[in-house]
Structure formats: structure tokens, C-alpha cells
Amino acid sequence: MKKTTIATLVAVLAAGIAHAEDDQSVVIDITRGNLADPAEQKITVDQLQQGVNADGGDLLRNLPGVSGVRMGGHGIDPIIRGQSQGRLNILLDGATILGACPNRMDPSTAYSPVETYDAITVIKGAHTVLYGAGGSGGTVLFERYTDPMDDEDNFRGKAGLGYKSNSKTKDVFADLTAGNSKGYARAIVQSTDAGNYKDGNGTEVFSAYKQKSGSVLLGYIPNHDTRVEVGLESSREEDMLYAGAGMDAPKSNNDTVRLNFEKNKVGVFNRVKGEVYQSQVDHVMDNYSLRPSGAMKMKTDSTSDTTGGRFTGEFFSGKDLAWTIGVDTQMSDREAIRYSGMMIPPTMSQSLIWPDVNIDQTGLFGEVEKKLSLTNSVKLGLRYDQISSTANKATTTAMGTSPNNLYQMYYGATATEKDDNNVSGFVRYEKGIAKGQGLLFTSLSRSVRSADATERFMAANNMTSMMRWIGNPNIEAETHHQAEVGLSWNSTKWQTQSSVFYNDVSDYILRDRAHGQTGILLSDNATIYRNVDATLYGAEVGLTRQISTAWSGNFNIAYVKATNSTDNRPIAQTPPLEGSLGADYNANDWRAGGKLNWAKNQTRVDDSMMTGSGLDSGQTPGFGTIDLYAATVVGEDTSIKFGVDNLMDKAYAYHVNRANSDPFNPTAVQVNEPGREVWARLSTKF
């Protein structure tokens, strides 16, 4: 199935290239006017006011309704509306890059240095079926788009450097493009070297990292309707320290190859678009290379290879129906082996954490939007996914125990090939109100997500039961039924975007502890997975007030409540009520502003591994921090941005912090955020 599906996608791209014609595209626009979608936010990298972001996950935490889990200085794992990990679809320039660390030291956003992208789009909730299976929490698109060159101006570029004081972070990047009207070559390089930062108490936090990345994009534009692009990208991460884990990562490498194709006016299609990619991640973590080690040395070698593609076609029927239909595929191969011993490096195979797990997915999808009037429309989406999961080394033993032995102990089952057939979809109605000043929408959706490699086939063994971490080969796909109402409003001085959502989940895949629950054979506090019913609901409100020509103020607030309905207890790692209050000045060549970031205390926790999951480290107090920032233009093409984060040097931590992966200490760890940090960034275009 793998070779056939990819070969078909490549053949479709080749056929499109071969039949490229110089036809003028017909564009029919269904638009909301100047009203923003409350469920969607798009920002360009040039618009960013904040300083030197560690990665894409660090950047996303600046957006309303988005949180992030910190384990160290890098690899911030985003949370949208209380949902994270496999409940988010994250695409990096069209590719899905699945990290190779079973404990998510390297989520997808770890491989997204911000300055190497042009724009980021965040879609909160299930408002599209175009970007992969599931996506109940939302979709994040890190996007690159190279503007065509012309024959007279055939070179352009930008470059910059940044610095953060607390962690002594040094960051440099360059983005260069050369070409003409028929094609281009674009090279993007980035390098970051960060030390450990200190929190507001002056305590050093293990968080240092080094990252280098490089991308080459080769584009061919035979006519104004056709574009073909080949992309090669490499990322090298070294000496990554993690205060929130029992191991560090001396190496985490990613190589990605992409082929993208766009063509206007192909038969009945107004536009066709194809993307094929392959990503290879090689990750190493241990407890001795970068920190003082005890007598027992531990090392995990892991790989994650992801191959996939997407083909979409857009067309119109009649005057008021806009269609997008397509097919996508994704094949992931993940393997992780943990070694232990007294020597460096340890050589005894202790656990097959990912026993050569293959998950293959093929999806068919379509969306249609109908224009009902000048400002009213209805949109429907439908998606079908066939997903097959296997663990090829489930019978292989490590220290006399195989993954199948562990699955049998806790679930009475062994790893067999599992096939899921998932149907997802949504309907959304938009209505313009108040003579175009407002937009009201309501949506209903169904999102189905199958278990990932960790949830189904994790097999981390230990002599002490509470230090085991065992996936569930019997786990069922989870189904989200969501309802949402949103409002966008623009007036002369006020702008607002707000939404309220409710999510009823059947077979929610819960990471828990073994307490002899239904379907769990032991009660020994090992980490296991099981299906429960759950509810999540919340709201987001954003307000902007234009105070004068130069001054504006803004206020954002977000809340989500997540409950394990089966056991009547909170779902761990849910953000509390949080928000921001800010003011901005923008006049001539100067921009400046300040922001108060705040979070209420979180008392709804699941912090006992003896009776619950123990994934929360405990209740978290509220906090408030102040950030100041400014920017000015020097000449026509050079800008300087500078500021200070956490002005008052507050000691604080977000509630959402990762559970510890240390096999000798499974207690959840909460990592403090950086204390006061002065930053500056210089960038220029040419």
C-alpha cells in the first residue's frame, strides 16, 4: 500500500507538470470582507513583536487560547483548547514531521525555527478536514511561499541576528533567493546556541540547546499558472538539556525532502495542488552525556520516518458552490530501544519502547462552501480515513520480556494488526450581521482519531511496576462531537473575536495508572492507556480598542475545562483561566508596547498516581508577568526590535508541564519559566 499510494501521488504530479498550460485562472471568491474568523489566526513572521523564540511551539504560546508544555529550553509542545499531541494536526511547509522521542522531547514544532518560515496559520477546533485525520483540537500550518522573481530584479534576501540575555542565546539566520520569471533557488540557514536560563528565584534551569538548520528550495514556473518546487531541509540539534526529564538529548536530527506542485485550470479544476514528502528523524537520549550520572547508565536510540503526500483539487459548480476534494496518505515507522548497564555506553537491551511500529493512513476528503447571500454562507466537510497499525517486533525480548508479554499482563491481549475506519466531518454556517459590521458563525463537527505509536504499542519495562509505561493494543479510536458559536465584530474603534465551544468525547484515550479499572488486569500503578468518556468546554474572547491614531489597547482571555466523565475527575495537564492585557503604540517608524500576561491558579488537577494518573505535579498558583517591546526602522529595509520579558523577574511556571520520563523517578516535574530576559533582534532586507 505504501509504494502504490506514493507512486500514484507522484504520477499525478508528473501528469500535471506534463500538461501545464498557459491559461488564465478563473477565481471566484467567497469572502468575509474585512472580518476575521474567530477560529482562525494568521500571522507573518515579519509581524512578530516578541523576541527570540526557541521554536514554533514557543511562538504559539503568545497567541490567545494556545498554551505550551515546557520540558527544557527547546521543544515546547503546543496545547490548543486543552488538546495536544495527536489531537493537533501540525504541518511544516506541507509535511507532517513526527518526532522520534517517545516522551516528546522533540514534538513537531521542535523542527520549526521561526525565522525559516514566512507565515503561521492557527485554526482552533475542527473547522477543516483538509490537513489530516483527527485534528479535534486544531490545525497549525507553518508555511513558506516564495514570491516569483522578475527578469530585472533577480536577487533578494533577508538576514538577521538576535540575542537573549538570561540564557545568553545567540541566533542568526539568512534567507536568500535568486532567479528570474521562470524559476528560483532559495536558501535558508539558521543557527541558535542557547545556554541554561535562570528562573525568577535565580535558580539555574537545565535548558541549554544548540540547533542548526538549512533549507534549499528549487522552483520552476513555466507560466503564471504553474509552479513546481523541490525542497531539501536538514536540522541538527545537539546537547539539549531537559530539566523536566531524567534524560537529555545529545543528538536529534531531521532530514526532510518535499515535492510541491500547483497548477491553475486543469480540466474542470480551477486549481490542483500536490505535495509529497519524506521525513527522517534520528534521536538519542541518555542520562550520562550531559549530566552527572549514577551507577546505572540509560540510553535510548530512536528513529521516526514519515512518508506522505496530499493531492487536492478546487473547482466551482454553478455560481455559488466552491469545492475542494482530495486524497492524502501518511506512513510512519517508529522504533525506539532503551539500553542499560554500568558502562558507557550501555549495551544491554532493556526495553523495546517502540517495537518497530508502523501506522499507515489513507484519507479521502472534501469540502464545499455555498454562498447564500452577500454575507451568508454554509460550509460542509467530510473525511474518511483508513488506518492500519502494526508492531513488527512485539515478540522480540529484552531482558527476557517482550512487548507482547507486557500487553498480555495489563490488557490480556497481544499486538495484532489493527484497522480503523474513521469518518469525520463538519457543518458551519456564517451570517453577516449589523450591515457587515459583524459575523456570527455556528458549527457542528465530528472528529475521529486513532491511537498513535505510544498509546497503542509503548513497551517501557522496569522491575518496579510504577516505572513501567505500557501502550494498549486494544485501545479504540476516540470520537469528538463538538459544537461552537463564534462572533467577529468590527466598528470604528472596537474589534472583537469570541467563541464558545463544547466537546463531547467518546472513547477518549486517557493516559492513566493501572488501578484495576475495567479492561486493566493489574493494580500496580504502571502507566497505561484506556478509553473513557470525556467532556471539554470553554470560551475565548479577544478585544481591541483603538484609543487614538497611534495608541490601541487589547485584552484576551481563554478558558477550558476538561473532565474525565467516566471517573468524574479532571483530565490532567489542562490550562487554567489565562489571558493578557496590553497596549501598543504605532506611529511613523516606531512601534512599542507592553503586555501583562496572567493565569489563574489551577486547582482542578489529577496529581495522585495512587488513585489517578499523577500527570499533574499538583495545584499551580496563578501568576502575572510584564513584557515590554519596541521596534524601529533604520533606513528603508533594516529594523531593530528589542524588549524585556518578565520585567519583574517573577518566579513562576505554567500549569502544563510534562510528566517525568525518568525510569527511576516517575513523579511529575514542573519546570519554571525564565526570569527577567532582555532581548534584541536586528534584521535587514536587500
N, C-alpha and C positions, 0 to 999 in steps of 0.2 A: 504493500500500500504506500510505503514511503516514496519509493522511486517513481511509482506511477503518478502519484499526486504532484510531486515536484516537477516531473518531466512534463506533465500536462500544463502546469503554470508557465514553465519556460517556453513551451511550444506556443502558447497563446501570446506571450510577449514577442516571440520571434515573428509570429504571423502579423502582429500589429505593426512591428517595425518594417516588415517587408511591404506592407500595404499602406504605408504613410503617404497621405495625400495633402496637397496644399489647399485645403478647404477652409473657409471661414467658419468658425464655431458659431452656433446659434445658442444664445444664452437667454433663458427665461428665469428671472429672479423672483423668488418668494422671500420677501424681506419683512423685518420688524421695524423698519425705519431706523431711528436713532436710539431705540430702546434696547437695553442689554437684556440678555437672557439670565434670569436669576440663578439658573442651574449651571451656567457656563461662564468661565472667565478665561480670557486670552490675554497674555502679556508678551511683549517683545523683550528680548534681553537688554536692548538699549534703554528701555523704560525703567529698569530696575533702579530703585533708590537705595536699597540695602547694600551692605558692603561685600566682603569676600565670602561667598557661600562655599561650604565644603563640597557640596554636591547638589544634585537636583532635589533630593529629599529635604535638605537644609533650606533651600529656597522655598519649597512648597509650604513650609511651616509659617511663612509670612502671610499666607492667604487665609481669609476667613473660612472657618469650617474645616480647616486642614490642620492636623497635628502630626507629630512625628516621634518615633521611638529612637532614643539615643542609647547606643552601647559604648561608643567612644567618640572620637572626633570626626569620624567619617562613616558613611553608610547609614544615614538617617532613614528610617523606614516609615513612609508616609501612612497616615490614617485619615480617611475621609468619612465623615458621619459615623464614626465608631467602627469602621470596617477597614481592614488592612490585608496585606499579603495577597493570597489568591483571590480575594474579593475585589481587588482592583485590577484593571487592565492598564498596564503601563507600556507604552511603545516608545522606543528610542529611534527616531528617524525611520519609522515604519517597522522596526524589528522588535520582537519580543526577546529580551535577554534574561534568561533565568539564572540567578546566582548559583554558585556551587557550594556555598556553606549551608549545611543543614540547620544551623542556628541563625542564619540570615545576617551574618556579618556583612554580606555583600548583596543586599536587595538590588533590584534592577536599577534603582536610582543611584547606586554607588558608581555606576558606569556612565554617568551623565554629567560631566563637568559643564557647568552652566554656560561658560563663555564659548563653548563649541557649538551651541545651538542658536537658532535665530528667534524662536518663539516657543512658548509653552501654553498649551490649552488644557484646562481642567474642566471636566464635565462631572458634576456631582450627581450621584444617583444613576438610575437605569433609564437614560433618555436616548440611547442609541444601541443598535445591535451590530454596528459595522466593524468594531475593533476587537472582536474576540469573544469567546464563550464566557458566560458569567457576567462579571463587571457590575455586581449589585451595588457596590459602594461607589463606583465611579470609574472614570477613564482619564488617564493623563497622557497627553501627546507631547513629547519633546520633538520639535520639528526643525528641519533645515530646508531652506528653499533658496537656491542660487538665482538671483535675477539675471536675465540674459545680458550678455555683453553687446556692444556695438563695434563696428569696424574701426571707428575713430578712437574710441576710448577702450583700450583692450587690457587694462590692468587696474585693479583696485585692491584695497586691503584695509585691515584694521589691526591694531596691536595694542597691548596694554599690560600693565603690571599692577599688583595690589599687595597690601601688607596689613596684617593684623598684629597688634602689639602683644596681647596676652599670650597667645600661642606662638608668637614670632613666625606667623605664617607668611610665606613668600609665594606669590602666584604670578605667573607670566603666561601670556598667550599671544598668538598671531594667527590671523585668518587672511589668506592671500588668494586672489582669483585672477587668472589670466585667460584670455580667449578672444573670440570675435562673435559675430552674429550666428555662426554655425556650431559653436561649441565652447567649452571652457574646461579648465583644470583648476580645482580649488584645493588648497592645502590648509589644514587647521592643526595647530600644535598647541599644547597646554602643559604646564608643569606646576605642581604645587608641592611645597615642602613645609610641613607644619610640625611644631613641637607640642609637648604636653601643655595644656592650659591650666590655670588656677581658677578655682571657683571663688565665690564671694567670701568664703572663710579664709582664703589664702592657701587652701589645700591643693596640692598638685593632683590632677586627674589624668590617668593614663589615657591619652587620646592622640598621640603623635601619629603621623602618616606621611607617606610620600606617594605621589601619583603623577604619572606622565601619560599623555595620550596623544595620538596623532591620527588624522583622517585625511584621505585623499579622495576627492570626488571628481570623476571624469564625466562630463556631459556632452551629449550630441544633440543638436537642434537643427534637423534638416529643413524645417519650415516652422512657421509660427504656431502650428497646431500640434507639433510633435516634439517630445523630449524623451531621451533615453539617458539614464545615469547609472554609472557603476561606482560603488563606494567601498573603500577598504579602510578599516579602522582597527587600531590597536590601543589597548590601555594596559599600563603596567603599574600595579600598586605594590608597595613594599613597606615593611616594618610598620604594620598597622597595629596600634595598641588599643586594647579594649578594657576599660575599667569595669564594664558590666558583664564580663565573661571570665571564665577560668583559663582561657587561651587567648593568644594573639595570632595575627596572620602575617608571617614573614613574606608571603607572596600571594597575590591574587591577580591573575592575568586574564584579559579578554581580547579575543580577535573576532571581528565581525566582517562579513562580506555581504554587500547588498547589490541588487539589480532592480532599478525602478524604471517604469515606462508609463508615459501619459500620451494620449492621442485624442484629439477632438474630431468629431464627425466620422465615426466608423460605423457604417451601415445605419441601423436605427438608433445607435447610441450617440448622444451628444458628446460624451466623453467616456473613454475607457482608461483604466489605471491598473497597473500590475506592479507587484512588489514581491521579490524573492530574497531570502536572507539565510545566512547560516552564522551562528554564534558559537564560539567555543570558550569556555571559562575553565581555568585551572587554578585551584585554590588550595593553600596549605595553611593549617593552623596547628600550633603546638603550645606547650606550657613551659618551654625552656629557652627558646632562642632569644626572646626579647624581655624576659623577666626572670627573677630568681626562681629556681625550680627546686622541688622537693626530691625525695628519693625516687619516686615513680615518675617516669617521663611519659608523656602522652603526645601523640601526633596523629593528625587526620589529613589524609590526601583525598581530595575530592575533585570531580570533574562534572561539568554540566554542558552538554552540547544540545543546541536547539536549532532545528531547521524548519523553515516555514515559508509561507507565501500567502498573498491575498490578491484576488483579481476582482475588480468592481466595474460595473457599467452604469452610466447615468443616462436616462432618456426621459422624454416627455410624451404623454398621451393627451390629446386634446390641448386645451389652452391652460388647464389649471391642475394637472396632475404631474408631479415630479417624482420619478422613480430612481432608486439606487438598488441594484441587485448584485450579488457576488458570491464567491466561494473563498474560503480560506482553509489553511491547514497548518498544523504545528506538530512537530515530532520532537520530543525531548528525551534525552538519555542522560541519566544522572547516576553517579556511583561515588560512594564515599566509604573509605576503610579507615578505622581507627587502630593505631598501633600503640603498644605499651611496652615498658621494660625499664631496666635500670641504666641502660647505656644510651648514649646519644649518637645517632638517632635510634629510637626504639624500633625493633624489628618484628615483635610478636604481634600477629593479627589478633586484636582484642574484640572488635565488633565490625560487622558489615553494616554500617549505619544506613547507607542506601545500597541495597543489594542489586546493583545494575538495573535500575528502574527505567522502564520505557513507558511513556504516555504519549499516545498518538491521537490527535484530534482532527476531524474534518467537519467544517461547518458550511451550511448554506444559509444565506440571509437576504433580506430585502426590506427596504423602507419606502414608503410612499407618502407624500405630502400633498394635500389638496387645498387649494386656495378657495375659501368660501366667500370672501369679500376682500376689500382693500386691506383690512387689518385682521381678519379672522382666518384661521386655518386649522386643519386637523392633520395629524401625522400618525402613521401606524408603522410598526416594525415587527418582523417575525424572524426567528432564527431557529435552526435545527442543528444540533451537534451530535456527532457520533464519536465517542471517546473510548479508547481501549487502553487498559493499564496492565502491565506485567512486571514481575520481579524475577529476572533471569537467574540470580544467584541466591534464591531463597533457601536452597538446600545446602549451600556451602557453609561449612562450620568455621567458627573462630573460637578458640579455647573450648572446643568440644560442643558448642551450641550454635545452631543455625538460626537464621531469621524465622524459619517455619516453626522451630521449637518454641521460640518466644511468642509468635502469633497463637500457637496452639495453647500455650499456658494461659494467656489472658483472654482469648476470644473463642477458643475451641475451633479454630479454622486455620487453614494454611493459605499461602499465596497462590491463587489461580488467576488466569486471565479474567479481567473484569471489563465488561462492556456496558456503557451507559448510553442511552439515547435521550438527549435533553432538548426540550422545546422551551424557548424563551420568546418574549415579545412585549410590546408596549403600545399604548394608545395615548396620544397627547392632544389636547385641544387648547388653542390660543385665541384670545379675544382681546381686541383693542378696545380701550375704554377712555372716557373723558376726552373725546375728539383727538385721539392719538397721543395724549399725554401718558397714558398708562397701558400696560399689557398684563393681562391676567391669564395664567395657564393652570390646567389641572391635568394630571397624568395618572395612569394605572399601568403597572408593569409586573411581569413575571420573569425572574432570572434564576437559572438553574446552574449550579456549579458542582463539578465533580471534585473529589479529593485530590490533592497534589501528592508528590512522591513522599513527603514526610508524613502526612496524615494517614496514608494508606500503608506504607511499607517501611517506615522508620524501624530500625532494629538496633538500638544502642543498648548493649547489655552491661550489667555490672553485678558483682557479687552481692551488693547491698540493693535490695529491691527498690527503695525510694530513689535510687540513682539511675534506674532504667527508664528508657524512653522508647515506647513501642507503638508503631502505627497499627491501624486496624484494617486488615484486608477485606472485612465485611462492611466497611463504612458506606453509607448511602449518600448519594448526591443531595446537596441541600437546595431547597427551593424558597426563593424570596418573592413574596407578593407585596408590592409597595404602592402606596397612594401618596400623591404630592400635590400641593397647591402653592403657586408662586405668584408674586406680583413685582412688576418693574414700573417705576414711576419717575417721570422727568417733568420738572417745572422750571421756571426761570432761575430759582435759587436752590431747589431741592432735587436730589436724586436718591432713589431708594431701590434696593433689590431685597426681597424677602421670600422665604419659603418655609413651609411646614410639611413634614413627611412622617409617614407611618409605615413600618416594615414588619410584616408577619412572616416568620421563617419556620418552615417545616424541615426537620432533619438537619438542623444547624450542626455543623461539625465543630464540636467543642473539644478543646484540649483540656484534659482533666486529670485527676488522680484516681487510681484504682481503689474503690471503696465497696466492691461487690455490687455495683449497680446492675440494672438489667442488661444482660449481654456481656458483663465483665465477670470473669470467673474467679478472680482473686481480689483480696482486700489488703494490699501490701504497700499502697501509696506510690506505686510506679506511675510514671506519666503515660497516659493512654489517650485514645480518642474515642468518642462516642457521639451518637446523634441525639439531640434534644430539640424541643420546640423553643423558639425564642421570639422576642419582640424588641424592636428598636424604634424609637420615635424621637423627634427633635425638631428644632427650628433654627433658622439663620436669618439675621437682619443686618443689612448694611445701609447706612445713611451718609450722604454727603451734602454739606451746606456750603454754598458759595457766599462767603461773608462780604467780600469786596472783589474788585477786579483782580487783585493779587492773592488774597487770602481765602482759604477754604478750610473747613473742618470735616472730620469724618468719624464715624462710630460704627463698630462691628461687634456682633455678639453671636455666639453659636452654642447650642446645647444638644446633647444626645443622651438618651437613657437606654441602656441595653440590659435586658433581663433574660436569664435562663428560666423559661416558664415551667419546664419540667420539674426543676428542683426549687423553684421560687427563690433564686438568688441572683445577684448581679453577675454580669459577664465581665470578666477581668479585663484590664487594660482599656477601659472606656474613658475618654477625656471628660473632665468636669465642665461646668459652665465656664466659658472663657471668651475673651474678646479684646478689643483695643479701642483707644480714643486718641485721635491725632489732629494735628493742624499742619497745613502746608502753605508755603509762600512761593509764588511763581511769578517772576517779573523780569523781563529783558533776558539777560544771560545768567540769572541767578535762580536757583531753587533751594529751598531749605524747609526743614520741618522737624517735627518731633512726634513721638508716639508713646503712649502709655500702654504697655501690654499687661494684661491681668488674667488671672484664673482663680476661680473659687476653689475652696477646699473640696477634695473628693472623699466622701465618706462611704459611698456605695462601692465596696471592694470585695474581692474574693481572694483573701490573703492567707487562708489556712490550708496547707496541704494535707492536714489530718482529716478535714471534713469537706474540703472543696478542692479547687485547683492549685491554690497557693501561688498563682501567677502574679498577683499584686504583692508589692513589698509591704503594704499597709496603707493606712489612710495618708493622704498627702495634703499638707496645708496649702492655702491659697498664696498667691504672690502678686506683686506688681513691679514691673521694671520700666525704665525710661530709656528710649533710644533717640538720639539726635543725629541728623544727617543734613548734608548740604552738597550742592553741585554747582559748578560754574563752567562756562565755556571760555576757552583760551584760543583766540583766533577763530577760524571758521570750523575746524574739524577736530579740535582737541578739547577734551573735557576732563575735569578733575572732580572726583567725588570723595567725600570724607565724612567722618562721623564718629560717634561713640555709642556702643551698645552697652546696655546695663550700666547706665551712668552712675547709679548709686552703689554699685558694687554689691548687689544683692546676692545672697546665697539662697539658691532655690533649685528645684527640679520639677520638670513636668511629671504628671502622674504616670503617663505612659512610658514606662521603662522596661527593658527586656528582662525576662527571666534568665537566670544564670544557666550556662551550659556546662559548667564545671562538673565532671562526673564525681568529684569528691565533695562538692558543696552545692546542692541543688536549690538553695534558698534564693528567692528573687532578690535582685540588686537594683537599687535606684541610683542613677548617675546624675550628679549635679551639673547644671549648665555653667558656661564660662562666667567668670566675674567681669568686671569692667574691661572693655576691649575697644581700643582706639583703632580705627582702620582708615585706609586711604586707597583710592584706585585712580590711576591715570590711564586714559585710553585715547587713541587718535585714529582717524581715518584718512586714507590717502588714495 
